[in-house]
């Protein structure tokens, strides 16, 4: 999804922050992820327009977990040089989260269709109805 850098402004970033939960649910719909991976996926899929910081993402993940939209589990990750390993928390979309994602996506698409009726075309001419 290539984005025009001139279009990615503070208003676009504000809209993305307001829909951060939707972005996270979309990423988790692709399969289980850990926090850092979610941050990277959101950045990559938005061509860098959205940058979720740990201070934004982890409280959001905790809220999604508390509301049963996502399920979490711990896994020990071992590197060759790390005998003890460290724990990594993996998040996955729950059935409730998948239903919520479908509802939010449908509502968002309907809103965009409605908004399109008001926005001028890029050529400056009104689009035919």
Secondary structure, DSSP 8 states (H G I E B T S, - for coil): ----TTT--HHHHHHHHHTHHHHHHHHHHTS-EEHHHHHHHHHHHTTTS----HHHHHHHHHHHHHTTSEEEEEEEE--TT-SS-EEEEEEEE-HHHHHHHHHHHHHHHHHHHHHHTTS--TTSS----
